[in-house]
Amino acid sequence: MTEALPSLSPQDALVAVMVAVSVSDENIRTAELVAIERMVNHMPIFASYDIDRIPVVAQTVYALLEEEEGLDALFGLVRDALPEKLFETAYALACDVAAADGKLGEIELRMLEEVRHELEVDRLNAAAIERGARARHMTL
């Protein structure tokens, strides 16, 4: 990306993390997109968020992930935009998107590990967040 990287709002950063997890396996599933839309529509953190920003943020994520150091740039943008108190929120949203389709592949698991590492989510807290996501997405 030769142009300047855009700045993100905290809500944009949360959306960017969700989109990055969804596209990490290069197969964006409908269940994941529905999960992102549902969370943006219903979670208090997104109460004042303009849903029309989602495609703009998604395009930014897509463009960054096509670059050689794009993932590092993406995490830099996310860390710059998010207050530290929302790092666990970002990880929880990422886990919910990954679990939404009922399939967690190796690539998605690696992406979640990267999110956890980049946002410095404590391993014990991450395990609790992961367990919660698993419980929310169980099927009969």
Contacts in CASP RR format, 6 or more apart in sequence:
PFRMAT RR
TARGET T0000
AUTHOR 0000-0000-0000
METHOD contacts of the structure
MODEL  1
MTEALPSLSPQDALVAVMVAVSVSDENIRTAELVAIERMVNHMPIFASYD
IDRIPVVAQTVYALLEEEEGLDALFGLVRDALPEKLFETAYALACDVAAA
DGKLGEIELRMLEEVRHELEVDRLNAAAIERGARARHMTL
1 63 0 8 1.000
1 64 0 8 1.000
1 67 0 8 1.000
1 70 0 8 1.000
1 73 0 8 1.000
5 64 0 8 1.000
5 73 0 8 1.000
5 77 0 8 1.000
6 60 0 8 1.000
6 77 0 8 1.000
7 77 0 8 1.000
7 80 0 8 1.000
7 81 0 8 1.000
8 16 0 8 1.000
8 57 0 8 1.000
8 60 0 8 1.000
8 77 0 8 1.000
8 78 0 8 1.000
8 80 0 8 1.000
8 81 0 8 1.000
9 49 0 8 1.000
9 53 0 8 1.000
9 81 0 8 1.000
10 45 0 8 1.000
10 81 0 8 1.000
10 82 0 8 1.000
10 83 0 8 1.000
10 86 0 8 1.000
11 45 0 8 1.000
11 46 0 8 1.000
11 48 0 8 1.000
11 49 0 8 1.000
11 53 0 8 1.000
12 53 0 8 1.000
12 57 0 8 1.000
12 81 0 8 1.000
13 77 0 8 1.000
13 78 0 8 1.000
13 81 0 8 1.000
13 82 0 8 1.000
13 86 0 8 1.000
13 90 0 8 1.000
14 45 0 8 1.000
14 46 0 8 1.000
14 82 0 8 1.000
14 86 0 8 1.000
14 89 0 8 1.000
14 90 0 8 1.000
14 93 0 8 1.000
15 36 0 8 1.000
15 40 0 8 1.000
15 53 0 8 1.000
15 54 0 8 1.000
15 57 0 8 1.000
15 58 0 8 1.000
16 57 0 8 1.000
16 60 0 8 1.000
16 61 0 8 1.000
16 74 0 8 1.000
16 77 0 8 1.000
16 78 0 8 1.000
17 78 0 8 1.000
17 90 0 8 1.000
17 91 0 8 1.000
17 93 0 8 1.000
17 94 0 8 1.000
17 115 0 8 1.000
18 35 0 8 1.000
18 36 0 8 1.000
18 39 0 8 1.000
18 93 0 8 1.000
18 94 0 8 1.000
18 97 0 8 1.000
19 36 0 8 1.000
19 57 0 8 1.000
19 58 0 8 1.000
19 61 0 8 1.000
19 62 0 8 1.000
20 61 0 8 1.000
20 65 0 8 1.000
20 71 0 8 1.000
20 74 0 8 1.000
20 94 0 8 1.000
20 111 0 8 1.000
20 115 0 8 1.000
21 32 0 8 1.000
21 94 0 8 1.000
21 97 0 8 1.000
21 98 0 8 1.000
21 108 0 8 1.000
21 111 0 8 1.000
21 112 0 8 1.000
21 115 0 8 1.000
22 28 0 8 1.000
22 29 0 8 1.000
22 32 0 8 1.000
22 33 0 8 1.000
22 36 0 8 1.000
22 97 0 8 1.000
23 61 0 8 1.000
23 62 0 8 1.000
23 65 0 8 1.000
24 107 0 8 1.000
24 108 0 8 1.000
24 110 0 8 1.000
24 111 0 8 1.000
25 105 0 8 1.000
25 107 0 8 1.000
25 108 0 8 1.000
26 107 0 8 1.000
29 100 0 8 1.000
29 101 0 8 1.000
31 100 0 8 1.000
31 101 0 8 1.000
31 102 0 8 1.000
32 97 0 8 1.000
32 98 0 8 1.000
32 100 0 8 1.000
32 101 0 8 1.000
34 100 0 8 1.000
35 96 0 8 1.000
35 97 0 8 1.000
35 100 0 8 1.000
36 54 0 8 1.000
36 97 0 8 1.000
37 51 0 8 1.000
37 54 0 8 1.000
39 46 0 8 1.000
39 93 0 8 1.000
39 96 0 8 1.000
40 46 0 8 1.000
40 49 0 8 1.000
40 51 0 8 1.000
40 54 0 8 1.000
41 51 0 8 1.000
45 86 0 8 1.000
45 89 0 8 1.000
61 74 0 8 1.000
64 70 0 8 1.000
64 71 0 8 1.000
64 73 0 8 1.000
64 74 0 8 1.000
64 77 0 8 1.000
65 71 0 8 1.000
65 74 0 8 1.000
67 73 0 8 1.000
71 114 0 8 1.000
75 114 0 8 1.000
75 118 0 8 1.000
75 119 0 8 1.000
76 118 0 8 1.000
78 90 0 8 1.000
78 118 0 8 1.000
78 119 0 8 1.000
79 118 0 8 1.000
79 119 0 8 1.000
82 90 0 8 1.000
82 119 0 8 1.000
87 119 0 8 1.000
87 120 0 8 1.000
87 121 0 8 1.000
88 119 0 8 1.000
88 121 0 8 1.000
88 125 0 8 1.000
88 129 0 8 1.000
90 115 0 8 1.000
90 119 0 8 1.000
91 112 0 8 1.000
91 115 0 8 1.000
91 116 0 8 1.000
91 119 0 8 1.000
91 121 0 8 1.000
91 126 0 8 1.000
91 129 0 8 1.000
92 129 0 8 1.000
92 133 0 8 1.000
94 111 0 8 1.000
94 112 0 8 1.000
94 115 0 8 1.000
95 112 0 8 1.000
95 129 0 8 1.000
95 130 0 8 1.000
95 132 0 8 1.000
95 133 0 8 1.000
96 133 0 8 1.000
96 136 0 8 1.000
96 137 0 8 1.000
98 104 0 8 1.000
98 108 0 8 1.000
98 109 0 8 1.000
98 111 0 8 1.000
98 112 0 8 1.000
98 133 0 8 1.000
99 133 0 8 1.000
99 134 0 8 1.000
99 136 0 8 1.000
99 137 0 8 1.000
100 137 0 8 1.000
102 137 0 8 1.000
102 139 0 8 1.000
112 130 0 8 1.000
115 121 0 8 1.000
116 123 0 8 1.000
116 126 0 8 1.000
121 129 0 8 1.000
END
